[in-house]
Structures are given as structure tokens and as C-alpha cells.
Amino acid sequence: MEQQPTAGHVVSGRLLTLPNALSVLRLIGLPVFLWAIVAERDILALVILLLSGLTDYLDGKIARRFHMESRLGQFLDPIADRLYIVTTLVGLAWRDIIPVWLVVVLLLRDVVMAGMLLYLRHRGQVGMPVHFVGKAATFNLLYAFPFLLLADRDDWVGRLAEPIGWGFAWWGVALYWFAVVLYAVQARLVLERSPRVVLS
């Protein structure tokens, strides 16, 4: 979950906080998660994915509840989200559980966003506020992956998980790209209201 400072909360420069430790644990679990998917150790992959979702929820909750928001946490948390999405996409495509074009569509979105942020930085604007649509897209995709992994089973569990997984996946894709449109509109408004500053 991407963290935003809330009213009355101070974003600190602290490194050693519980939310930051949870984000680091999520990152440490990434290579094990990728190995589990490729090696078809689906139970282990599901456990790591579920623990990742739980720690993703907890780090944001704890940070806001106990005033532990930090710049490192704001940096690590979205990176962990993106890496889990990319890692899961690669693993599921490797297993032929999802088509390659879906991977391309989702990765292309991140390329477009990166280009947009680079352009904004060139114009003197550093970053953009996190939008709830982008959060919703990430949630849908992270919910989709466990069901899509279960859908690879050749039993009633797989048949039940498949439509649920693809439902979350399609909503995630649609919201992922809708968020790009909203960010583009938001960026245009910001640039129109601010003086032109080009960084060399």
C-alpha cells in the first residue's frame, strides 16, 4: 500500500521503524517467491504472496496509527508493490498461466508513467500525489494473482478461482490505465499553474 502523510502527521527521516522493517521483509521474500512460482511450489508461492499482502496492509496501517511515516517507507512501499507485480507477471507468464500480452500491457503502463514523471522532473515538478485509482488498481492486481495461481489447478478449486482471478485482473488493468489518464490530466493542470522551470 502506498503511504501518504495524513493531516497532523510528520514524515520523518527515520530508518529503523516497524513499517520499514515490514517493507524490507517483503523485498527479501521476492526471490523466494519467484523461485516458488517457477519451480511450481504453488503452496509456498501462495503463502509468500498472502504474507506480502498482509505486511503491505500492516505497514501502512501501523505507520499512520503510530505516526511512523517516513521518507524511506514512502520510497520502499511502492517499489515493493511494483516488484511483486512484475515478479508475479513474469512467473505466471513463464508458467503459461497468463498470456504474454497481458504482461506487456501492464509493463507498458509503468513505462508510460516513468516517462511522464521524467518529463515533470525536467519541468521542475518532483513527483505527483498518489491517486486512489492507482491504489485500487494495485489492490485488484495483487488480489488477482493468488486466484490466477490457484486457477492452474485441475480441480474444482481451479475452476472456481479462474473467473475470480480474471475478474480482479481485468479491473486491475482497466484501473491501471485509467490512473495514467488521471495522472496526465493532473500533471497538465500542475504545469499550467506553475512557472516553467527546466532542469539542466
Buried (B, 14 or more C-beta within 10 A) or exposed (E): BBBBBEEEEEBBEBEEBBBBBBBBBBBEBBEEBBBBBEEEBBEBBBBBBEBBBEBBEBBBEBBBEEBBBBEBBBEBBBBBBBBBBBBBBBBBBBBEBBEEEBBEBBBEBBEBBEEBBEEBEEBEBEEBEBBEBBBBBBBBBBBBBBBBBBBBBEEEEBEBBBEBBBBBBEBBBEBBBBBBEBBBEEBEEBBEEEEEEEEE
